[in-house]
Amino acid sequence: MLRLMEKILRDHGYRVLTAADGEEAIEIYRRHKQEIDAVLLDMGLPKMTGWEVLLELKDENPDVRVVIASGYLEPESKNRMYGAGIKHFVNKPYMPEEVVKTLQSFMPHR
């Protein structure tokens, strides 16, 4: 799914950086945060939970824009994410075009 989303987003004009796990995601964000307009964050990442990654990203940049992808979020988890400033969610399984529409709703393609 990672490679498919990368291709689809590139086809829509977005520059894409991918990470295979939570630790790599944080490392990439730290190196490229000035270039990153939004993060598509899966809650089911290897090595770190999506929540842990989200907290690290928010620590690096409180204004980071994040789209959360998850199969199911408990209501209290979703409320906690709203409290952390997350406004955009896509439910798994999702169609890639749903992700594109979500991104287009708050940022132009590049």
SESE-237242 format. One record per atom (N, C-alpha, C, CB): residue number from 1; residue in three letters; chain; atom name; x, y, z. Coordinates in nm, 3 decimals, always signed. Glycine has a CB too. Example, Ala and Ser with C-alpha at 12.3 -4.5 7.8 and 13.67 -1.06 7.14 Angstrom:
2
R_1_Ala_A_N_+1.319_-0.569_+0.780
R_1_Ala_A_CA_+1.230_-0.450_+0.780
R_1_Ala_A_C_+1.320_-0.330_+0.780
R_1_Ala_A_CB_+1.131_-0.447_+0.905
R_2_Ser_A_N_+1.285_-0.225_+0.708
R_2_Ser_A_CA_+1.367_-0.106_+0.714
R_2_Ser_A_C_+1.290_+0.003_+0.787
R_2_Ser_A_CB_+1.408_-0.060_+0.572
% end
This chain:
110
R_1_Met_A_N_+0.083_-0.119_+0.000
R_1_Met_A_CA_+0.000_+0.000_+0.000
R_1_Met_A_C_+0.087_+0.126_+0.000
R_1_Met_A_CB_-0.094_+0.000_+0.122
R_2_Leu_A_N_+0.201_+0.118_+0.069
R_2_Leu_A_CA_+0.291_+0.233_+0.076
R_2_Leu_A_C_+0.335_+0.276_-0.064
R_2_Leu_A_CB_+0.413_+0.200_+0.164
R_3_Arg_A_N_+0.381_+0.180_-0.145
R_3_Arg_A_CA_+0.428_+0.214_-0.281
R_3_Arg_A_C_+0.314_+0.261_-0.370
R_3_Arg_A_CB_+0.497_+0.092_-0.345
R_4_Leu_A_N_+0.197_+0.200_-0.354
R_4_Leu_A_CA_+0.082_+0.243_-0.433
R_4_Leu_A_C_+0.044_+0.387_-0.400
R_4_Leu_A_CB_-0.038_+0.150_-0.406
R_5_Met_A_N_+0.037_+0.421_-0.272
R_5_Met_A_CA_+0.003_+0.559_-0.233
R_5_Met_A_C_+0.110_+0.657_-0.282
R_5_Met_A_CB_-0.012_+0.571_-0.079
R_6_Glu_A_N_+0.235_+0.616_-0.273
R_6_Glu_A_CA_+0.343_+0.701_-0.322
R_6_Glu_A_C_+0.324_+0.732_-0.470
R_6_Glu_A_CB_+0.481_+0.634_-0.298
R_7_Lys_A_N_+0.296_+0.630_-0.550
R_7_Lys_A_CA_+0.276_+0.650_-0.694
R_7_Lys_A_C_+0.156_+0.739_-0.722
R_7_Lys_A_CB_+0.258_+0.515_-0.764
R_8_Ile_A_N_+0.046_+0.712_-0.656
R_8_Ile_A_CA_-0.075_+0.790_-0.680
R_8_Ile_A_C_-0.055_+0.936_-0.641
R_8_Ile_A_CB_-0.193_+0.731_-0.602
R_9_Leu_A_N_+0.007_+0.960_-0.526
R_9_Leu_A_CA_+0.031_+1.098_-0.484
R_9_Leu_A_C_+0.127_+1.170_-0.579
R_9_Leu_A_CB_+0.088_+1.102_-0.341
R_10_Arg_A_N_+0.230_+1.100_-0.624
R_10_Arg_A_CA_+0.321_+1.159_-0.723
R_10_Arg_A_C_+0.246_+1.192_-0.852
R_10_Arg_A_CB_+0.439_+1.064_-0.752
R_11_Asp_A_N_+0.158_+1.100_-0.895
R_11_Asp_A_CA_+0.079_+1.123_-1.017
R_11_Asp_A_C_-0.011_+1.246_-1.003
R_11_Asp_A_CB_-0.006_+1.001_-1.048
R_12_His_A_N_-0.046_+1.282_-0.879
R_12_His_A_CA_-0.128_+1.401_-0.853
R_12_His_A_C_-0.043_+1.526_-0.826
R_12_His_A_CB_-0.220_+1.376_-0.735
R_13_Gly_A_N_+0.088_+1.515_-0.846
R_13_Gly_A_CA_+0.175_+1.630_-0.835
R_13_Gly_A_C_+0.239_+1.654_-0.700
R_13_Gly_A_CB_+0.100_+1.749_-0.871
R_14_Tyr_A_N_+0.222_+1.560_-0.608
R_14_Tyr_A_CA_+0.282_+1.576_-0.476
R_14_Tyr_A_C_+0.423_+1.516_-0.474
R_14_Tyr_A_CB_+0.194_+1.510_-0.368
R_15_Arg_A_N_+0.511_+1.579_-0.400
R_15_Arg_A_CA_+0.643_+1.521_-0.371
R_15_Arg_A_C_+0.624_+1.435_-0.247
R_15_Arg_A_CB_+0.756_+1.634_-0.349
R_16_Val_A_N_+0.673_+1.312_-0.250
R_16_Val_A_CA_+0.644_+1.216_-0.145
R_16_Val_A_C_+0.773_+1.162_-0.084
R_16_Val_A_CB_+0.557_+1.101_-0.200
R_17_Leu_A_N_+0.777_+1.160_+0.048
R_17_Leu_A_CA_+0.882_+1.093_+0.124
R_17_Leu_A_C_+0.814_+0.980_+0.199
R_17_Leu_A_CB_+0.958_+1.191_+0.222
R_18_Thr_A_N_+0.869_+0.860_+0.194
R_18_Thr_A_CA_+0.804_+0.746_+0.260
R_18_Thr_A_C_+0.893_+0.689_+0.370
R_18_Thr_A_CB_+0.772_+0.636_+0.157
R_19_Ala_A_N_+0.826_+0.629_+0.468
R_19_Ala_A_CA_+0.894_+0.564_+0.579
R_19_Ala_A_C_+0.826_+0.430_+0.603
R_19_Ala_A_CB_+0.891_+0.652_+0.708
R_20_Ala_A_N_+0.906_+0.329_+0.631
R_20_Ala_A_CA_+0.852_+0.194_+0.652
R_20_Ala_A_C_+0.810_+0.169_+0.796
R_20_Ala_A_CB_+0.954_+0.092_+0.611
R_21_Asp_A_N_+0.856_+0.255_+0.888
R_21_Asp_A_CA_+0.820_+0.236_+1.029
R_21_Asp_A_C_+0.823_+0.371_+1.100
R_21_Asp_A_CB_+0.916_+0.135_+1.099
R_22_Gly_A_N_+0.781_+0.370_+1.225
R_22_Gly_A_CA_+0.770_+0.494_+1.302
R_22_Gly_A_C_+0.903_+0.564_+1.325
R_22_Gly_A_CB_+0.707_+0.465_+1.433
R_23_Glu_A_N_+1.007_+0.487_+1.354
R_23_Glu_A_CA_+1.137_+0.549_+1.378
R_23_Glu_A_C_+1.189_+0.619_+1.253
R_23_Glu_A_CB_+1.238_+0.443_+1.424
R_24_Glu_A_N_+1.174_+0.554_+1.139
R_24_Glu_A_CA_+1.217_+0.613_+1.013
R_24_Glu_A_C_+1.134_+0.737_+0.981
R_24_Glu_A_CB_+1.207_+0.511_+0.898
R_25_Ala_A_N_+1.005_+0.733_+1.013
R_25_Ala_A_CA_+0.918_+0.849_+0.988
R_25_Ala_A_C_+0.967_+0.972_+1.064
R_25_Ala_A_CB_+0.772_+0.816_+1.027
R_26_Ile_A_N_+1.001_+0.953_+1.190
R_26_Ile_A_CA_+1.050_+1.064_+1.272
R_26_Ile_A_C_+1.183_+1.116_+1.218
R_26_Ile_A_CB_+1.065_+1.021_+1.419
R_27_Glu_A_N_+1.271_+1.024_+1.182
R_27_Glu_A_CA_+1.402_+1.063_+1.128
R_27_Glu_A_C_+1.385_+1.145_+0.999
R_27_Glu_A_CB_+1.488_+0.936_+1.101
R_28_Ile_A_N_+1.300_+1.098_+0.910
R_28_Ile_A_CA_+1.276_+1.170_+0.785
R_28_Ile_A_C_+1.214_+1.306_+0.813
R_28_Ile_A_CB_+1.184_+1.088_+0.691
R_29_Tyr_A_N_+1.118_+1.310_+0.905
R_29_Tyr_A_CA_+1.055_+1.439_+0.936
R_29_Tyr_A_C_+1.157_+1.538_+0.991
R_29_Tyr_A_CB_+0.939_+1.420_+1.037
R_30_Arg_A_N_+1.242_+1.493_+1.079
R_30_Arg_A_CA_+1.343_+1.583_+1.137
R_30_Arg_A_C_+1.436_+1.637_+1.030
R_30_Arg_A_CB_+1.424_+1.510_+1.245
R_31_Arg_A_N_+1.473_+1.554_+0.933
R_31_Arg_A_CA_+1.564_+1.598_+0.827
R_31_Arg_A_C_+1.497_+1.690_+0.725
R_31_Arg_A_CB_+1.623_+1.478_+0.756
R_32_His_A_N_+1.367_+1.673_+0.704
R_32_His_A_CA_+1.299_+1.742_+0.594
R_32_His_A_C_+1.180_+1.828_+0.638
R_32_His_A_CB_+1.252_+1.642_+0.494
R_33_Lys_A_N_+1.167_+1.858_+0.767
R_33_Lys_A_CA_+1.045_+1.924_+0.815
R_33_Lys_A_C_+1.015_+2.056_+0.746
R_33_Lys_A_CB_+1.054_+1.947_+0.962
R_34_Gln_A_N_+1.117_+2.126_+0.699
R_34_Gln_A_CA_+1.093_+2.253_+0.630
R_34_Gln_A_C_+1.027_+2.233_+0.494
R_34_Gln_A_CB_+1.225_+2.330_+0.612
R_35_Glu_A_N_+1.041_+2.113_+0.438
R_35_Glu_A_CA_+0.986_+2.081_+0.306
R_35_Glu_A_C_+0.852_+2.009_+0.314
R_35_Glu_A_CB_+1.084_+1.997_+0.229
R_36_Ile_A_N_+0.814_+1.962_+0.431
R_36_Ile_A_CA_+0.696_+1.877_+0.444
R_36_Ile_A_C_+0.573_+1.961_+0.478
R_36_Ile_A_CB_+0.718_+1.769_+0.552
R_37_Asp_A_N_+0.472_+1.949_+0.392
R_37_Asp_A_CA_+0.347_+2.023_+0.413
R_37_Asp_A_C_+0.245_+1.942_+0.492
R_37_Asp_A_CB_+0.288_+2.063_+0.280
R_38_Ala_A_N_+0.253_+1.809_+0.482
R_38_Ala_A_CA_+0.156_+1.724_+0.552
R_38_Ala_A_C_+0.216_+1.584_+0.569
R_38_Ala_A_CB_+0.021_+1.717_+0.475
R_39_Val_A_N_+0.166_+1.515_+0.672
R_39_Val_A_CA_+0.210_+1.379_+0.702
R_39_Val_A_C_+0.087_+1.289_+0.698
R_39_Val_A_CB_+0.282_+1.370_+0.840
R_40_Leu_A_N_+0.096_+1.180_+0.621
R_40_Leu_A_CA_-0.006_+1.075_+0.624
R_40_Leu_A_C_+0.048_+0.970_+0.720
R_40_Leu_A_CB_-0.036_+1.014_+0.479
R_41_Leu_A_N_-0.018_+0.955_+0.834
R_41_Leu_A_CA_+0.034_+0.872_+0.942
R_41_Leu_A_C_-0.060_+0.756_+0.971
R_41_Leu_A_CB_+0.054_+0.955_+1.069
R_42_Asp_A_N_-0.010_+0.635_+0.951
R_42_Asp_A_CA_-0.084_+0.515_+0.983
R_42_Asp_A_C_-0.068_+0.486_+1.133
R_42_Asp_A_CB_-0.036_+0.394_+0.898
R_43_Met_A_N_-0.175_+0.453_+1.199
R_43_Met_A_CA_-0.168_+0.424_+1.342
R_43_Met_A_C_-0.104_+0.289_+1.371
R_43_Met_A_CB_-0.307_+0.428_+1.402
R_44_Gly_A_N_-0.098_+0.201_+1.273
R_44_Gly_A_CA_-0.043_+0.067_+1.294
R_44_Gly_A_C_+0.097_+0.052_+1.238
R_44_Gly_A_CB_-0.133_-0.036_+1.233
R_45_Leu_A_N_+0.190_+0.133_+1.283
R_45_Leu_A_CA_+0.328_+0.127_+1.233
R_45_Leu_A_C_+0.413_+0.029_+1.313
R_45_Leu_A_CB_+0.390_+0.266_+1.237
R_46_Pro_A_N_+0.513_-0.031_+1.246
R_46_Pro_A_CA_+0.612_-0.111_+1.320
R_46_Pro_A_C_+0.703_-0.020_+1.403
R_46_Pro_A_CB_+0.696_-0.198_+1.223
R_47_Lys_A_N_+0.761_-0.075_+1.506
R_47_Lys_A_CA_+0.862_-0.014_+1.594
R_47_Lys_A_C_+0.808_+0.091_+1.691
R_47_Lys_A_CB_+0.967_+0.048_+1.511
R_48_Met_A_N_+0.710_+0.169_+1.651
R_48_Met_A_CA_+0.648_+0.271_+1.738
R_48_Met_A_C_+0.501_+0.279_+1.701
R_48_Met_A_CB_+0.718_+0.412_+1.722
R_49_Thr_A_N_+0.418_+0.313_+1.798
R_49_Thr_A_CA_+0.277_+0.332_+1.766
R_49_Thr_A_C_+0.260_+0.463_+1.691
R_49_Thr_A_CB_+0.190_+0.330_+1.894
R_50_Gly_A_N_+0.153_+0.475_+1.617
R_50_Gly_A_CA_+0.122_+0.600_+1.549
R_50_Gly_A_C_+0.109_+0.715_+1.646
R_50_Gly_A_CB_-0.005_+0.586_+1.469
R_51_Trp_A_N_+0.053_+0.687_+1.764
R_51_Trp_A_CA_+0.038_+0.792_+1.866
R_51_Trp_A_C_+0.175_+0.843_+1.911
R_51_Trp_A_CB_-0.042_+0.738_+1.988
R_52_Glu_A_N_+0.270_+0.750_+1.932
R_52_Glu_A_CA_+0.405_+0.790_+1.972
R_52_Glu_A_C_+0.470_+0.877_+1.863
R_52_Glu_A_CB_+0.492_+0.666_+2.000
R_53_Val_A_N_+0.451_+0.837_+1.739
R_53_Val_A_CA_+0.506_+0.915_+1.627
R_53_Val_A_C_+0.441_+1.053_+1.624
R_53_Val_A_CB_+0.485_+0.841_+1.492
R_54_Leu_A_N_+0.310_+1.057_+1.639
R_54_Leu_A_CA_+0.239_+1.184_+1.638
R_54_Leu_A_C_+0.294_+1.278_+1.746
R_54_Leu_A_CB_+0.088_+1.161_+1.658
R_55_Leu_A_N_+0.314_+1.226_+1.865
R_55_Leu_A_CA_+0.367_+1.310_+1.973
R_55_Leu_A_C_+0.506_+1.363_+1.940
R_55_Leu_A_CB_+0.371_+1.231_+2.104
R_56_Glu_A_N_+0.590_+1.280_+1.881
R_56_Glu_A_CA_+0.724_+1.324_+1.841
R_56_Glu_A_C_+0.717_+1.432_+1.733
R_56_Glu_A_CB_+0.807_+1.203_+1.790
R_57_Leu_A_N_+0.629_+1.412_+1.635
R_57_Leu_A_CA_+0.614_+1.512_+1.528
R_57_Leu_A_C_+0.564_+1.644_+1.585
R_57_Leu_A_CB_+0.517_+1.461_+1.420
R_58_Lys_A_N_+0.467_+1.638_+1.676
R_58_Lys_A_CA_+0.414_+1.759_+1.738
R_58_Lys_A_C_+0.521_+1.828_+1.823
R_58_Lys_A_CB_+0.291_+1.725_+1.825
R_59_Asp_A_N_+0.610_+1.750_+1.882
R_59_Asp_A_CA_+0.719_+1.808_+1.960
R_59_Asp_A_C_+0.816_+1.882_+1.867
R_59_Asp_A_CB_+0.794_+1.698_+2.038
R_60_Glu_A_N_+0.840_+1.826_+1.750
R_60_Glu_A_CA_+0.927_+1.890_+1.650
R_60_Glu_A_C_+0.861_+2.015_+1.592
R_60_Glu_A_CB_+0.960_+1.792_+1.537
R_61_Asn_A_N_+0.731_+2.006_+1.567
R_61_Asn_A_CA_+0.658_+2.116_+1.505
R_61_Asn_A_C_+0.511_+2.110_+1.551
R_61_Asn_A_CB_+0.668_+2.108_+1.348
R_62_Pro_A_N_+0.472_+2.193_+1.646
R_62_Pro_A_CA_+0.334_+2.190_+1.695
R_62_Pro_A_C_+0.229_+2.214_+1.587
R_62_Pro_A_CB_+0.318_+2.293_+1.803
R_63_Asp_A_N_+0.269_+2.275_+1.476
R_63_Asp_A_CA_+0.174_+2.306_+1.368
R_63_Asp_A_C_+0.174_+2.203_+1.256
R_63_Asp_A_CB_+0.205_+2.441_+1.311
R_64_Val_A_N_+0.244_+2.091_+1.273
R_64_Val_A_CA_+0.249_+1.990_+1.168
R_64_Val_A_C_+0.107_+1.946_+1.132
R_64_Val_A_CB_+0.334_+1.868_+1.212
R_65_Arg_A_N_+0.081_+1.936_+1.002
R_65_Arg_A_CA_-0.050_+1.890_+0.955
R_65_Arg_A_C_-0.042_+1.739_+0.931
R_65_Arg_A_CB_-0.094_+1.965_+0.824
R_66_Val_A_N_-0.131_+1.667_+0.996
R_66_Val_A_CA_-0.127_+1.520_+0.991
R_66_Val_A_C_-0.264_+1.468_+0.951
R_66_Val_A_CB_-0.085_+1.461_+1.128
R_67_Val_A_N_-0.262_+1.370_+0.860
R_67_Val_A_CA_-0.381_+1.293_+0.825
R_67_Val_A_C_-0.360_+1.155_+0.887
R_67_Val_A_CB_-0.405_+1.285_+0.667
R_68_Ile_A_N_-0.451_+1.115_+0.973
R_68_Ile_A_CA_-0.443_+0.985_+1.041
R_68_Ile_A_C_-0.516_+0.880_+0.958
R_68_Ile_A_CB_-0.503_+0.993_+1.184
R_69_Ala_A_N_-0.448_+0.767_+0.935
R_69_Ala_A_CA_-0.510_+0.652_+0.870
R_69_Ala_A_C_-0.520_+0.540_+0.972
R_69_Ala_A_CB_-0.428_+0.606_+0.743
R_70_Ser_A_N_-0.640_+0.489_+0.991
R_70_Ser_A_CA_-0.659_+0.384_+1.090
R_70_Ser_A_C_-0.781_+0.300_+1.054
R_70_Ser_A_CB_-0.675_+0.444_+1.231
R_71_Gly_A_N_-0.773_+0.172_+1.090
R_71_Gly_A_CA_-0.886_+0.083_+1.068
R_71_Gly_A_C_-0.999_+0.112_+1.165
R_71_Gly_A_CB_-0.843_-0.061_+1.081
R_72_Tyr_A_N_-0.962_+0.143_+1.288
R_72_Tyr_A_CA_-1.063_+0.177_+1.388
R_72_Tyr_A_C_-0.995_+0.253_+1.501
R_72_Tyr_A_CB_-1.134_+0.049_+1.443
R_73_Leu_A_N_-1.056_+0.361_+1.541
R_73_Leu_A_CA_-1.008_+0.438_+1.654
R_73_Leu_A_C_-1.115_+0.440_+1.761
R_73_Leu_A_CB_-0.969_+0.582_+1.613
R_74_Glu_A_N_-1.078_+0.402_+1.881
R_74_Glu_A_CA_-1.170_+0.413_+1.993
R_74_Glu_A_C_-1.211_+0.560_+2.006
R_74_Glu_A_CB_-1.104_+0.360_+2.127
R_75_Pro_A_N_-1.335_+0.588_+2.048
R_75_Pro_A_CA_-1.377_+0.727_+2.062
R_75_Pro_A_C_-1.283_+0.811_+2.148
R_75_Pro_A_CB_-1.516_+0.732_+2.121
R_76_Glu_A_N_-1.231_+0.753_+2.257
R_76_Glu_A_CA_-1.140_+0.831_+2.342
R_76_Glu_A_C_-1.007_+0.859_+2.270
R_76_Glu_A_CB_-1.112_+0.755_+2.475
R_77_Ser_A_N_-0.962_+0.766_+2.185
R_77_Ser_A_CA_-0.839_+0.790_+2.107
R_77_Ser_A_C_-0.861_+0.902_+2.006
R_77_Ser_A_CB_-0.795_+0.661_+2.034
R_78_Lys_A_N_-0.976_+0.899_+1.941
R_78_Lys_A_CA_-1.006_+1.003_+1.843
R_78_Lys_A_C_-1.018_+1.139_+1.912
R_78_Lys_A_CB_-1.136_+0.970_+1.765
R_79_Asn_A_N_-1.081_+1.141_+2.029
R_79_Asn_A_CA_-1.092_+1.267_+2.105
R_79_Asn_A_C_-0.954_+1.318_+2.145
R_79_Asn_A_CB_-1.179_+1.248_+2.230
R_80_Arg_A_N_-0.866_+1.227_+2.183
R_80_Arg_A_CA_-0.729_+1.265_+2.220
R_80_Arg_A_C_-0.657_+1.324_+2.100
R_80_Arg_A_CB_-0.652_+1.142_+2.275
R_81_Met_A_N_-0.680_+1.268_+1.983
R_81_Met_A_CA_-0.618_+1.320_+1.860
R_81_Met_A_C_-0.675_+1.457_+1.823
R_81_Met_A_CB_-0.637_+1.222_+1.744
R_82_Tyr_A_N_-0.807_+1.471_+1.837
R_82_Tyr_A_CA_-0.866_+1.604_+1.815
R_82_Tyr_A_C_-0.801_+1.705_+1.909
R_82_Tyr_A_CB_-1.020_+1.601_+1.836
R_83_Gly_A_N_-0.781_+1.665_+2.034
R_83_Gly_A_CA_-0.717_+1.752_+2.133
R_83_Gly_A_C_-0.575_+1.788_+2.095
R_83_Gly_A_CB_-0.719_+1.686_+2.268
R_84_Ala_A_N_-0.508_+1.699_+2.020
R_84_Ala_A_CA_-0.371_+1.724_+1.974
R_84_Ala_A_C_-0.370_+1.805_+1.844
R_84_Ala_A_CB_-0.296_+1.593_+1.954
R_85_Gly_A_N_-0.489_+1.844_+1.797
R_85_Gly_A_CA_-0.497_+1.928_+1.677
R_85_Gly_A_C_-0.518_+1.853_+1.547
R_85_Gly_A_CB_-0.374_+2.007_+1.666
R_86_Ile_A_N_-0.544_+1.723_+1.554
R_86_Ile_A_CA_-0.566_+1.645_+1.432
R_86_Ile_A_C_-0.709_+1.667_+1.385
R_86_Ile_A_CB_-0.538_+1.493_+1.457
R_87_Lys_A_N_-0.722_+1.702_+1.257
R_87_Lys_A_CA_-0.853_+1.732_+1.201
R_87_Lys_A_C_-0.891_+1.639_+1.086
R_87_Lys_A_CB_-0.858_+1.874_+1.154
R_88_His_A_N_-0.794_+1.564_+1.035
R_88_His_A_CA_-0.817_+1.485_+0.915
R_88_His_A_C_-0.789_+1.338_+0.940
R_88_His_A_CB_-0.730_+1.536_+0.800
R_89_Phe_A_N_-0.887_+1.256_+0.904
R_89_Phe_A_CA_-0.878_+1.111_+0.923
R_89_Phe_A_C_-0.924_+1.041_+0.796
R_89_Phe_A_CB_-0.963_+1.066_+1.046
R_90_Val_A_N_-0.863_+0.927_+0.765
R_90_Val_A_CA_-0.914_+0.837_+0.663
R_90_Val_A_C_-0.923_+0.699_+0.727
R_90_Val_A_CB_-0.822_+0.835_+0.533
R_91_Asn_A_N_-1.034_+0.634_+0.704
R_91_Asn_A_CA_-1.057_+0.503_+0.764
R_91_Asn_A_C_-1.010_+0.393_+0.671
R_91_Asn_A_CB_-1.205_+0.484_+0.798
R_92_Lys_A_N_-0.934_+0.297_+0.727
R_92_Lys_A_CA_-0.890_+0.181_+0.651
R_92_Lys_A_C_-0.998_+0.075_+0.657
R_92_Lys_A_CB_-0.754_+0.126_+0.704
R_93_Pro_A_N_-1.017_+0.002_+0.553
R_93_Pro_A_CA_-0.948_+0.017_+0.424
R_93_Pro_A_C_-1.001_+0.139_+0.350
R_93_Pro_A_CB_-0.965_-0.110_+0.338
R_94_Tyr_A_N_-0.913_+0.211_+0.286
R_94_Tyr_A_CA_-0.953_+0.330_+0.213
R_94_Tyr_A_C_-0.912_+0.317_+0.067
R_94_Tyr_A_CB_-0.891_+0.455_+0.275
R_95_Met_A_N_-0.979_+0.393_-0.014
R_95_Met_A_CA_-0.942_+0.403_-0.155
R_95_Met_A_C_-0.836_+0.513_-0.164
R_95_Met_A_CB_-1.067_+0.434_-0.247
R_96_Pro_A_N_-0.732_+0.492_-0.243
R_96_Pro_A_CA_-0.628_+0.595_-0.255
R_96_Pro_A_C_-0.683_+0.733_-0.291
R_96_Pro_A_CB_-0.529_+0.553_-0.359
R_97_Glu_A_N_-0.786_+0.738_-0.372
R_97_Glu_A_CA_-0.843_+0.868_-0.409
R_97_Glu_A_C_-0.900_+0.942_-0.288
R_97_Glu_A_CB_-0.954_+0.849_-0.514
R_98_Glu_A_N_-0.943_+0.868_-0.186
R_98_Glu_A_CA_-0.992_+0.930_-0.063
R_98_Glu_A_C_-0.879_+1.007_+0.006
R_98_Glu_A_CB_-1.051_+0.822_+0.033
R_99_Val_A_N_-0.760_+0.950_+0.005
R_99_Val_A_CA_-0.644_+1.019_+0.063
R_99_Val_A_C_-0.614_+1.145_-0.017
R_99_Val_A_CB_-0.521_+0.925_+0.067
R_100_Val_A_N_-0.615_+1.134_-0.149
R_100_Val_A_CA_-0.589_+1.250_-0.235
R_100_Val_A_C_-0.690_+1.361_-0.207
R_100_Val_A_CB_-0.594_+1.209_-0.385
R_101_Lys_A_N_-0.818_+1.327_-0.199
R_101_Lys_A_CA_-0.921_+1.427_-0.171
R_101_Lys_A_C_-0.902_+1.492_-0.035
R_101_Lys_A_CB_-1.060_+1.365_-0.179
R_102_Thr_A_N_-0.862_+1.412_+0.063
R_102_Thr_A_CA_-0.838_+1.467_+0.197
R_102_Thr_A_C_-0.723_+1.566_+0.192
R_102_Thr_A_CB_-0.806_+1.355_+0.298
R_103_Leu_A_N_-0.613_+1.530_+0.127
R_103_Leu_A_CA_-0.500_+1.622_+0.115
R_103_Leu_A_C_-0.539_+1.749_+0.038
R_103_Leu_A_CB_-0.382_+1.553_+0.046
R_104_Gln_A_N_-0.613_+1.732_-0.070
R_104_Gln_A_CA_-0.654_+1.847_-0.151
R_104_Gln_A_C_-0.747_+1.940_-0.074
R_104_Gln_A_CB_-0.721_+1.800_-0.278
R_105_Ser_A_N_-0.814_+1.888_+0.028
R_105_Ser_A_CA_-0.906_+1.971_+0.104
R_105_Ser_A_C_-0.834_+2.078_+0.186
R_105_Ser_A_CB_-0.991_+1.884_+0.195
R_106_Phe_A_N_-0.705_+2.058_+0.214
R_106_Phe_A_CA_-0.635_+2.158_+0.294
R_106_Phe_A_C_-0.500_+2.200_+0.239
R_106_Phe_A_CB_-0.617_+2.105_+0.432
R_107_Met_A_N_-0.459_+2.142_+0.127
R_107_Met_A_CA_-0.332_+2.187_+0.068
R_107_Met_A_C_-0.333_+2.161_-0.083
R_107_Met_A_CB_-0.212_+2.114_+0.135
R_108_Pro_A_N_-0.272_+2.250_-0.158
R_108_Pro_A_CA_-0.264_+2.229_-0.303
R_108_Pro_A_C_-0.156_+2.127_-0.335
R_108_Pro_A_CB_-0.235_+2.362_-0.377
R_109_His_A_N_-0.162_+2.070_-0.454
R_109_His_A_CA_-0.051_+1.983_-0.495
R_109_His_A_C_+0.065_+2.070_-0.541
R_109_His_A_CB_-0.095_+1.883_-0.609
R_110_Arg_A_N_+0.180_+2.011_-0.546
R_110_Arg_A_CA_+0.301_+2.088_-0.583
R_110_Arg_A_C_+0.351_+2.047_-0.717
R_110_Arg_A_CB_+0.411_+2.070_-0.480
% end
